[in-house]
Amino acid sequence: MLVDVQDGRATRVIGDRADPVYQGYSCVKGREQHHQLTHPDRLLHSMKRGPDGGYSPIPVERAMDEIAEQLMRIRDDHGPRAIAGYTGTYIITSALNGTFHSGLMRGIGTSMTFTASMIDKPGKPIAKALHGAWMAPQQGYIDPDVALLVGLNPFVAYQGFPLGHPGKWLSGQLARGMTLIVVDPRRSDVAKRATIHLQVRPGQDAVVLAGMLRVILTEDRCDADFVRTHATGVEELRRAVEPFTPDVVASRAGIDADDLVRAARCFAEARRGYAQAGTGPNMHGRGTLNEYLVLCLDTLCGHFSRAGEEIRNPGTLIPTVSAKAQARSPWPAYGFGEHLRVRGLTDTVAGLPTAALPEEILTEGPGQVRALISLNGNPVAAFPDQLLTIEAMQALELLVQIDPWMSQTARFAHYVIAPKMPLEMAGTSFYQDSHLLIGNGYGPLDPHGQYTPAIVSPPPGSEVIEEWEFYYGVATRMGIELSVGGVALDMTHKPTTDDLLELLHRGSRIPLAEVKRFEGGALFREPRVVIAPMDPGWTGRLDVGNAEMMADLRDVSEEVAEAEVDEEGRRIFRLVCRRLTHMMNSAGANLPASNHGKAYNPAFMHPGDLAELGLNNGDVVELRSARAKIVAIVEADSNVRRGVISMAHSFGDVPERDEAYREIGSNTGRLVAIADRYERYSGQPRMSNVPVTVAPLITAATAATSAAARRA
């Protein structure tokens, strides 16, 4: 990005056309950073809740004194498990955040750490552990002949295409002949450019993926050599997908059987390609199975890099990504580590089940969570089952929220620590690099590295700190030693941010000092990394027939359609999740410059459904699930499938503020029951494809009548 600074203040943020990765592309969230710095609602001092429930400023050093004292009391009285931590999406504001948060939790002695990734996509790492991993990069973005996106819109989510300029990248790939297959109940931005768009009924992704696998197996379209050498479980998979004939899939998913077959053949015939699933299929109750089937598709088709190929992006500010052309057999995915006290849930390769945190707070007895440090997250807005989450936040003896705003969660906190914002801190492209470790479909195409010093100072008279400073201060007071990059910190002499970044990037492929030489960043192609051949006698195999996944697939084959009307004869719609360009989960709704005067999240519905219900754009409705109800504003969208309501999550506030729906939006998480069709692996409940009914509250006609009455 390029930042204009006048009199010490950032006045404009735009994309840098000279940047080799982004080429001038930027999203609205990035371009509005300067507005965030001076927003009237921004916290410039830490806050403490008083006995009357009101908040007043508190010096941050005193806040750390009191927080450390209370944490030690809770640990001494109830044990370290009584203290939990949560990191939200905005942990990416600093490369140091994750290191310091986890360091303090380890120092306290608690394993109760939860993350936002367990809310939306826990199935990715769990499925990878059940399937096994190729020990070299997948073919991914390097000249793919086919790309399969399931419930994913890279133009908004910035996943599924390489980091950079998504529109330019897609145009170039389509021009060279790439086939783009999109599976989505909505004709999204990317679906409009798809070669094949399977506009499925919500919740039927596993059915479609199984149908594609069946076509590939029955027509012998696998990469036979790759599968024979590197995979196992093919016959188990073949038996499990047998029920998913094209006609059965077409009937259940509401698509054309010929389109399904064409998609499967295109995917299998491509010499190079990749598949990736997004938030949608991960949040409707079978995320792990969906992710597993996506992996099986790439494995059967051999979409992996081979020995002798160069790794185009081996990382820059992380240790060199080494690679061998061989498979790592599956490893434990769940059932180990910390065992929660609720629903038989355990730790997983993706982390502890975040959806169970409110239950751990509310369930009395030994081990009950009594204190929570929430870093750059917003549980009240983002967690499923908002009503239970609110109850849990109110029950905590100590809630510390690190947040630049008095967010939905901050208004329940005992202390709110006001942090600096990105333009006020030095930073690196660490998180950009770390995406490579997640797997296929993440990160930049080329090895880009960047260091940027602080651009501006915090507003005069403010007292804001970097997040790591809070953790360092609390750890010092608790007698806890922290480390960065494997090096123990001097807890008596506070380091600088640059000192810490040097430690964090020790051993990186490109030294941080070298990256610092290039203002605005650069590509670092040397030294190059080539994929090594398979070790002699190597026996690792990718498993496409995992017994638990095959059992889940059999359950899917035996599922019966859910009711289309409720007991009172009202039509049931399917509420699905959606991302908005100006929002990053719960952040961004308060910026008029980016929300275009619409601070709420519309309930997008097909015009035909609105007409059937006698509704028009802007009418107000009540959406009711088996768990709760919310008020929403409907908006026509012909790209949404009939019978579907498409709505962004993490809006709204507590029920007492529901009447302000035009200013704050509506919280879809309130409609979710914590144990509704939850995954036994991750504890993730069904948060998309939620059955709801729609009842008009305020139509244009009634609004006009009410307005006339008020005037009279």
ABEGO torsion letter per residue (X at the ends): XBBBBBGGBBABBBBBAABAAAGGBBBAAAAAAAAAAABAABBABBBBBBAAGBBBBBBAAAAAAAAAAAAAAAAAAAEAAABBBBBBAAAAABAAAAAAAAAAAAAAGBABBBBAAAAAAAAAAAAAAAAEBBABBBAEABGBABBBBBGBBAAAAGBGBBBEBAAAAAAAAAAAGBBBBBBBABBBAAAAABABBBBBBBGAAAAAAAAAAAAAAAAGABBAAAAAAABBGAAAAAAAAAABBAAAAAAAAGBBAAAAAAAAAAAAABABEBBBBBAAAAAAGAAAAAAAAAAAAAAAAGBBBBBGBBBABAEAABBBBBBBBBBBBBBBABGBEBBBABGGBBBBAAEBBAAAAAAAAABBEBGBBABBBBBGBBAAAABBGAAAAAAAAAABABBBBBBABBBAAAAABABBBBBBBAAABBBBAAAAAAAAAAEBGBEBABBBBBBBBBABBBBBGBBBBBAAAAAAAAAAAAGBBBBBGGBBBBAABBBBAAAAAAAAABGBABBAAAAAABBGEBBBAOBBBBBBBBBBGBABBBBAABAAAAAAAAAAAABBBBBABBAAGBBBBBBBBBBBAABBEABGAABAAAAGGBABBBBBBBAAAAAAAGBBBGBBBBBBBAABBBBBBBBBBAABBBGBBBBBBGBEBBAAAAAAAAAAEBBAAAABBAABGBBAAAGBBBABGBBBBBBBABBAAAAAAAAAAAAX
